[in-house]
Amino acid sequence: MILTKHEIKKQVQKNSIQIFPFEESMLNPNSYNYRLDYTILEIENNIDAKQPCKFRVITLDDNGYVLQPNKLYLANTYEQIGSSKFVTQLIGRSSVGRLGLFLQITAPLGHVGTNHKWTLELNVVQPLKIYPLMKIGQVTFWRTKGRKTLTYCMGEYKKYQTPQISKFYKEL
């Protein structure tokens, strides 16, 4: 069951959901808007799944930055988001999708017990100028059914507050 705007606010007040910084104006009927932080990583082409990705660090400012098609960019949420009670799901905003920006295509689901800035996958179909702190996506919160297992709390990506490249090469 997805939480409504009023329930998200109530759970934030009870500290069952953590969103920092929290702004009530960012609430939607069934979600909370999150913003783009100041750092993005531009992944170099010719990725080898057995090796760490090579990337270039880009710091966003008020002049913005133009994302290019056929490139993978990693960014992170400005907000630190999580819950020990609810499952998070990070998705794009339809208004941003209509600009040709797709994010979180393969990894929208967070785990109960995680609370951090989330790495975002960005891909555009045409050149698009982005800006720091723009409302880029939304997060929903879902009730779980069954026994909760908080084993992912020590997951590989949890400890970071900046965009992170894939650690898949460690699994091979």
N, C-alpha and C positions, 0 to 999 in steps of 0.2 A: 504494500500500500504506500503510495506516494504522499508526502506531507504537503499540506497547503501552506500558503503564505502565513496565516495566523499561527499554525502549528510550528513552523520554522522559527518564527519570532519567539514563541513561548519556549521552545527547546533551547534557543540561544540564551534566553534569560535564565533558564535552569542549568545552563552550562552542559547540557547533553549534546548540543551542537556547538562547535567552536568555529567562529568566523571572525578573523581579526585582520584589519579593522572591520567592524560591522556598521553598516549604514542602512537604516530602515528603508530609505528611498530605493535601495537596490533589490527589494523584494518584489517578486512577480507572483501571480496566482498560485503557482506550484513549484517555484524555484527561487534562487537568489542569483543575481548577476555577479559575475566576477570580472576583474579587470586584468589587463596585460601589464606585467611588470616591465622594468627598464632594460633588461638584458635579453637578447636572443642569440642563439647559435645558428649559424648557417652551415649546414653539413656539406662537406665537399662531395662531389660526384664520385662514382666508382667505389661504392662501399663494399667491403669484404666482411661478411658475417663472422669470420674467424678473428677479426682484428678490431680494435677500438676505432671508432670513426674519427676522421680528421675534421676539424671545424674552425670557423672564424667567429670570434666574439664581436657582437655589435651592441653598442649601448645606444638606446633610443633617447631622443630628446624632443623638445617641442617642434622641431622641424620635421619629425617623422622619418620613416624609412620605407622605401619601396621594395616589397617582396616580389620576387620573380617566379614565373611558372617553372616547372620542372626542377625545383629546388625543394629540399626539406629544411624547415626551420624548426628549432625547438625554443620554446619560451617558457615562462612560468606565470602562474597566477600572482597577482599583487597580494591578494589575500591569503592568509594561512587558513586552511579549511579542514575540518575533520569532525569525527564523532566516535565515541566508544559505544554508542547505542544504535546508530543508523548507518546504512550503506550510502555512500556518496556516488553520484553519477555526474560526471562533467560532460556537458554537451555544448554544441555551438548555439549561437543565437541565430534565428532565421534572418534577421536583418543583416547580419554579417555574412551569412551564407549567400544571400542575394547579391553581395558584392563580389562573390567568387572566392571567398576564404573558407576553407574547410579545416576544422580542427577536431582532434580527438576521434579520428575515424576508427582507429584500432584499439584504443585503450581508454574508454570512457568510465570504466568501473573502478571505484575505489573500494577499499576494504574497511570493514568495521575496525576501529581502533587506530586508524591512521589519522594524522593531523599535521599538515605541513603545507608549504606552497607546492602546487602540482605542476609537473612538467607538461607542457602542451605541445602537441604536434600541429604544425601549421603548414598548409599547402594551398597555393592559389592557382586559379585557372587563367588569370590575366594579371598583369602588374597591378599592385594595390599598395597604396601608402597607408601605413599603420602608425599609431602613436602610443606612447606610454600612457597608461591609466585609462585607455579606451575600454568600454564595456565590450568584452570579446566573446564571452560565453556565459553559461548558466550552470549552476549545480543544483541537482535535486537530491532529496533525502528519502530513503526507503526503509520501511520497517522490515525486520528479518523474521523468519519463521524457523523455529528449530533452535537447537543449542548453538550459541555463538562460540566461535573459535577465534581467539585473538592472536594466533601464531604469526600473522603477517606483520604485527606491530614492529618487528625487528627486521623488516624487509630491506632489500638492497637500496631502494630509493628513498626511504623514509627520512634518512638523516640529512638530506640536502634541502637547501632553501634557494637554490639556483637551478636553471635548466640542466638536465643531465642527459648525456648520450646513452645509447643502449648499452647494457652490460651483457647482452646476449652472447658475446664471444666467450664469456666465462663459463657458459653452459656447454660449450662444444668440446 
